[in-house]
Amino acid sequence: MSAVVTSIVAAVSAFAAMATFLLYLHFGRRSDLAVAREEALALAETRRQVIADLQERLRALEEEQRRSQTDCALRIRELQAALDETRAEARDEAYRTQHFYAAALAELLNDLRTDLERTPPAVESALAQIRRLLAGERPAA
């Protein structure tokens, strides 16, 4: 009987070892699935946070761009006004310069006429004035 008992104990031990191995595989696989599920959930949460951060950053950048465009439009208007003012000043200055030279020419012509209308005419004085002008001397302001 000892051979039968030994065989039965060996068979029960083998069956217990096999059952333990199968249970180990079953529960080990289940825990791997639970770990994989937890990792997937953690990854999904991280992805959600990244998307929320990116959306917030996009909103901030859009607001900054709107402010920048408003500032640029204001600056363009200011520069256009300054340009218009500068053009008006340049036109006014050109008019004043033209008026000054016209007045100087009129004064010069009056002096020449006076010199030539004298009795006897002061031709030398008139010619001297003409020579000074041809030599490049400008009338005094």
Secondary structure, 3 states (H helix, E strand, C coil): CHHHHHHHHHHHHHHHHHHHHHHHHHHHHHHHHHHHHHHHHHHHHHHHHHHHHHHHHHHHHHHHHHHHHHHHHHHHHHHHHHHHHHHHHHHHHHHHHHHHHHHHHHHHHHHHHHHHHCCCCCHHHHHHHHHHHHCCCCCCC
